[in-house]
Amino acid sequence: MSDPIDIVLPVHNEAESIGATLEEFHRVATIENGIPIRFIVCEDGSRDNTVEVIQELSKKLPIHLLTEKGRKGYSRAVIDGFRVTQSNFVGFIDSDGQCDPADFPRFVREHEQGGYDLVFGYRNPRHDHPVRIIMSNAFGLVYRMLFTIPLRDPSCPFLLIRQESLQRVLKGNLGILKQGFWWEFVARCVAAGLKIKEIPVAHRERAAGQTQVYRPTKVPRIAYEHLKGLWVLRRELKSIYKTQ
């Protein structure tokens, strides 16, 4: 892959970790492995100095910054980032430093050797708060009752996808599962008939800060919205992709 790969990252209040995340990924991907990249940083209404940190980094790293004062949420930030990508291949990582860039060259090799539409990671093992893991496992049981998903970790935020395949996934009302974006994204990829390869990736402890979504007080509302959204998503996918 000689052309730069756009790497999308949503960012909210990550001033403590975003610099190390971007610098490490650029070093491993480009300097050590010769893979040219460009970061699409989707800043989402941060209240700390995240924007200033990214602007300073952009003086030495290839960064395209999308920023707004208001909070629009994780899903919308990711979608907005995907929509401005221009490269033939589009990558994604979260900005909290849990994705190990050492795995990224394997994503590229799988695309080159296997001709896949999407290479998706699965966390092995997963290092998240126990409440988040319990919620994810419980939701996964219902999710797999409604969708035939051949992936073991459909919520892993580490992937590389072909641009034309991404455009197929962006059809319709993407963003139905506002706190379960990757579950929805994978369901759409499968419904669209993409050729998918899942590979094990390292998952590290969060570098700094804490998750903004999966707090105990939010669990009941998130569970209700997830279950309701699954039925809406199932109907839409049948309509768009003519799934059975």
C-alpha positions in Angstrom: 0.0 0.0 0.0 1.9 3.0 -1.2 -0.8 5.6 -0.7 -1.4 7.0 2.8 -4.0 5.1 4.9 -6.5 7.3 6.7 -6.7 6.3 10.4 -9.9 7.6 12.1 -9.9 8.3 15.9 -12.7 9.8 17.9 -11.4 11.9 20.8 -13.1 13.3 23.9 -11.2 14.6 26.9 -8.1 12.7 26.0 -5.4 15.4 26.5 -3.4 13.1 28.8 -3.1 10.2 26.4 -3.8 11.4 22.8 -0.3 12.6 22.2 1.4 9.3 23.2 -1.2 7.4 21.2 -0.7 9.3 17.9 3.1 9.5 18.2 3.4 5.8 19.0 1.1 4.7 16.2 2.9 7.0 13.7 6.3 5.7 14.8 5.4 2.0 14.6 3.4 2.2 11.3 5.4 4.7 9.3 8.9 5.0 10.7 9.4 1.4 11.6 7.3 -0.4 9.0 7.1 2.1 6.1 3.3 2.3 6.1 2.2 5.9 5.2 -0.8 7.1 7.3 -2.9 10.2 7.9 -4.8 10.6 11.2 -8.5 11.8 11.0 -9.0 13.0 14.5 -12.7 13.6 15.3 -12.6 15.8 18.4 -15.9 15.7 20.2 -16.5 18.7 22.5 -13.7 18.1 24.9 -13.6 20.3 28.0 -9.9 19.9 28.7 -7.0 21.0 26.4 -7.3 18.1 23.9 -7.7 20.4 21.0 -4.6 22.4 21.8 -2.6 19.2 22.2 -3.7 17.9 18.8 -3.1 21.2 17.1 0.5 21.2 18.5 1.0 17.6 17.3 -0.2 18.5 13.8 2.9 20.5 13.3 4.9 17.3 13.1 2.4 14.5 12.4 0.0 14.1 9.4 -3.3 15.1 11.2 -6.6 16.2 9.8 -8.6 17.6 12.8 -12.4 17.7 12.9 -13.5 19.7 15.9 -16.8 21.1 17.3 -17.6 22.9 20.5 -20.7 20.8 21.2 -20.8 17.1 22.2 -22.2 14.9 19.4 -21.3 11.5 20.9 -19.0 8.6 19.9 -21.1 7.2 17.0 -21.6 10.5 15.2 -17.9 11.4 15.7 -16.8 8.1 14.1 -19.3 8.5 11.2 -18.2 12.0 10.5 -14.6 10.9 10.4 -15.4 8.0 8.1 -17.2 10.3 5.7 -14.2 12.6 5.2 -11.7 9.8 4.5 -10.2 9.8 1.0 -7.7 6.8 1.1 -8.3 3.5 -0.6 -8.0 1.8 2.8 -9.4 3.2 6.1 -8.2 2.2 9.5 -9.7 2.8 12.9 -8.4 2.8 16.5 -9.7 4.3 19.7 -7.7 7.2 21.2 -7.2 5.8 24.7 -4.0 3.8 23.9 -5.6 0.4 24.3 -4.9 -0.6 20.7 -1.3 -1.8 20.2 0.1 -0.3 16.9 2.4 -3.3 16.7 -0.6 -5.2 15.3 -1.3 -2.7 12.5 1.2 -4.1 10.0 -0.6 -7.5 10.2 -3.9 -5.8 9.2 -2.1 -4.5 6.1 -0.6 -7.8 5.3 -3.9 -9.6 5.6 -5.5 -7.2 3.1 -2.6 -7.6 0.6 -2.4 -11.4 0.9 -6.1 -12.3 1.3 -8.0 -9.7 -0.6 -10.4 -9.0 2.3 -12.9 -6.2 2.4 -12.4 -5.8 6.1 -9.8 -7.0 8.6 -11.2 -6.8 12.1 -9.4 -7.4 15.4 -10.5 -9.4 18.4 -9.1 -8.6 21.8 -7.0 -11.4 23.3 -7.3 -11.0 26.2 -9.6 -8.0 26.8 -8.6 -5.4 29.4 -11.7 -3.4 30.3 -13.6 -2.7 33.5 -15.6 -5.9 34.6 -18.9 -4.0 34.4 -18.2 -3.2 30.7 -17.3 -6.8 29.9 -20.4 -8.2 31.7 -22.6 -5.8 29.8 -20.9 -6.7 26.5 -21.3 -10.4 27.0 -25.0 -10.1 28.0 -25.7 -7.9 25.0 -23.9 -10.3 22.8 -26.3 -13.1 23.7 -29.3 -11.1 22.4 -27.3 -9.7 19.5 -26.4 -13.2 18.2 -30.1 -14.3 18.5 -31.0 -11.6 15.9 -28.0 -11.6 13.7 -25.7 -14.3 12.2 -22.3 -12.9 13.1 -19.2 -15.0 12.4 -16.9 -12.9 14.6 -16.0 -13.6 18.2 -15.5 -9.9 19.2 -17.9 -7.6 17.3 -17.2 -4.6 19.4 -13.4 -4.4 19.0 -12.4 -0.8 17.9 -9.4 -1.9 15.7 -9.9 -2.4 12.0 -8.8 -1.8 8.4 -11.4 -1.6 5.6 -11.5 -0.9 1.9 -12.9 2.5 1.0 -15.5 1.0 -1.4 -16.6 -1.5 1.2 -16.9 1.3 3.8 -19.2 3.2 1.5 -21.5 0.2 1.3 -21.6 0.1 5.1 -22.3 3.8 5.4 -25.6 3.3 3.5 -28.8 3.8 5.6 -29.2 5.2 9.1 -25.8 4.2 10.6 -25.7 5.2 14.2 -28.8 3.5 15.5 -26.9 1.9 18.4 -25.5 5.1 19.9 -23.5 3.3 22.6 -23.0 0.2 20.6 -21.5 1.5 17.4 -19.2 -1.4 16.5 -21.9 -4.0 17.1 -24.0 -2.2 14.5 -21.1 -1.6 12.2 -20.2 -5.4 12.1 -23.9 -6.3 11.5 -24.0 -4.0 8.5 -20.7 -5.4 7.2 -22.0 -9.0 7.4 -25.4 -8.0 5.9 -23.5 -6.2 3.0 -21.7 -9.5 2.2 -18.2 -8.2 2.9 -15.3 -10.7 3.0 -14.1 -10.4 6.6 -11.0 -11.7 8.3 -10.7 -11.5 12.1 -7.3 -11.5 13.8 -6.2 -11.5 17.4 -4.8 -8.2 18.7 -3.2 -7.1 22.0 -5.5 -5.1 24.2 -3.8 -2.9 26.8 -4.8 -1.1 29.9 -6.3 2.3 29.3 -3.5 4.8 29.2 -5.3 7.6 31.2 -8.8 8.8 32.1 -11.9 6.7 32.1 -14.6 5.6 29.7 -17.4 8.1 29.2 -20.1 5.6 28.5 -20.2 2.5 30.6 -20.7 3.9 34.1 -23.0 1.9 36.5 -25.6 4.7 36.7 -26.0 4.6 32.9 -26.4 0.8 32.6 -30.3 0.6 32.7 -30.8 3.3 30.1 -28.0 1.9 27.8 -29.5 -1.6 28.1 -33.0 -0.4 27.1 -31.7 1.7 24.2 -29.5 -1.2 23.0 -32.4 -3.7 22.9 -34.7 -1.3 21.2 -32.1 -0.4 18.7 -31.4 -4.0 17.7 -34.9 -4.4 16.5 -34.8 -1.2 14.5 -31.4 -2.2 13.0 -32.7 -5.7 12.1 -35.6 -4.2 10.1 -33.4 -1.7 8.3 -30.8 -4.3 7.3 -33.5 -6.5 5.8 -34.7 -3.5 3.8 -31.3 -2.3 2.6 -29.4 -5.5 2.0 -32.4 -7.9 1.5 -31.1 -10.2 4.2 -33.0 -13.3 5.2 
